[in-house]
Amino acid sequence: MKRSILAASAAAVFAVAAGSAQAADTRIDINAQVDSKCGISSQASSITLGDLTDANAKVRSTVTEEIAQKLTDARVVAFCNNGGSNVRVARAVLALDGASGAGLAQGDFAQFIRYNLDTSINGLALDSTSTDGGSTVAQRFGGHDSLSSAATRVEFVKAASQGAAVATSNGSSRTATNWSSLTDRRLAAGNYSGYVSIELTPAA
């Protein structure tokens, strides 16, 4: 009889212990950040055009469009992952190799060609070479890292302001916006060169 009572007591203690078991957990929050960044790459480091002039040695009317198309075809991929980044696109006027100063060449021929470009990405305006300095772009851009998508690439077109290529002189620097329009000037023969640069500065 005593043995039976002890057995019953042990069973009761076990039932109480089993019924009091509780789950336990904890959570550790993770905090991190993504810094404000911009980046740019291009599939070409140079482009080549043919003769810039017509039979009268004056600048052809389609030069800016040809430059814009070749730059677009270079597949410049750009991004800024934060709104408020600054984009500065600059162009150096096309200059006769060996040209010095900013005036005319011997015989009163022009030795510089001014043109201007507007740039955008996926329909978002970036900057124009016809205005000084850069532009603050309110939206982030370039989130899809793909060469095959036109939405990732910078598009170049003839600028709405002073976009047409024209003989020029007297700019304060090769990238300045104050080059004149010399529509009555022929171009001196020789090789011409210039460049377009794009500078991206992340928002703070």
Disulfide bonds with the S-S distance in Angstrom:
Cys38-Cys80 1.98
